[in-house]
């Protein structure tokens, strides 16, 4: 259910810089930098999974991560 909503939104996955590809490796428990945009789940996700209401997500490199927004920490990876 979550994947269906997240994958419908286009996201920049890579950034080209002087001939190289920059990728960010994300691990559970890590704090995200302030410059990383954290998105709210669509209302439909919150209706079907109310326990996610306090969380947000990011989508990077074909993976989705659940984020605790106050601390900006990765809680879980959804592949």
C-alpha positions in Angstrom: 0.0 0.0 0.0 2.7 2.5 0.9 4.9 1.6 -2.1 1.9 2.2 -4.4 1.6 5.9 -3.2 5.3 6.6 -3.0 6.3 5.3 -6.4 3.6 7.4 -8.1 5.6 10.5 -7.3 8.7 11.3 -9.4 11.9 11.8 -7.4 15.4 12.8 -8.4 17.5 9.7 -7.7 21.0 10.8 -8.8 22.8 14.1 -9.3 25.5 14.5 -12.0 28.6 16.4 -11.0 31.6 16.9 -13.2 31.4 13.4 -14.7 30.5 11.5 -11.5 27.3 10.2 -10.0 26.7 11.1 -6.3 24.6 8.6 -4.4 23.7 8.8 -0.7 23.8 5.7 1.4 21.1 5.7 4.0 21.0 3.4 7.0 18.4 2.7 9.7 19.0 4.9 12.8 20.9 7.6 10.9 19.9 11.3 11.1 19.0 12.9 7.8 20.7 16.2 7.0 18.5 19.3 7.2 18.6 19.7 3.4 16.9 16.4 2.8 13.1 17.0 2.1 10.9 14.7 4.2 7.4 14.1 2.8 4.1 13.3 4.5 2.3 10.1 3.4 -0.9 10.6 1.4 -4.1 10.7 3.5 -5.1 7.3 2.2 -2.0 5.7 3.8 -2.8 7.4 7.1 -6.4 6.1 6.9 -5.3 2.5 6.2 -2.3 2.6 8.6 -3.1 5.2 11.4 0.1 4.1 13.3 2.1 5.9 10.6 0.5 9.3 11.3 3.5 10.4 13.4 6.0 9.5 10.7 7.0 10.8 7.3 9.1 9.3 4.4 11.8 9.8 1.8 12.3 7.9 -1.4 15.8 7.5 -2.7 17.5 5.1 -5.1 14.3 3.0 -5.6 13.9 2.6 -1.8 11.5 4.1 0.6 12.4 5.0 4.2 10.1 5.8 7.1 11.4 8.8 9.0 10.7 10.2 12.5 10.4 13.8 11.6 11.3 15.6 14.9 14.7 13.9 15.1 14.9 13.3 11.3 16.0 9.7 12.0 15.5 6.7 9.6 13.1 4.3 11.4 12.6 1.6 8.7 13.4 0.8 5.1 10.6 -0.4 2.8 12.0 -2.0 -0.4 
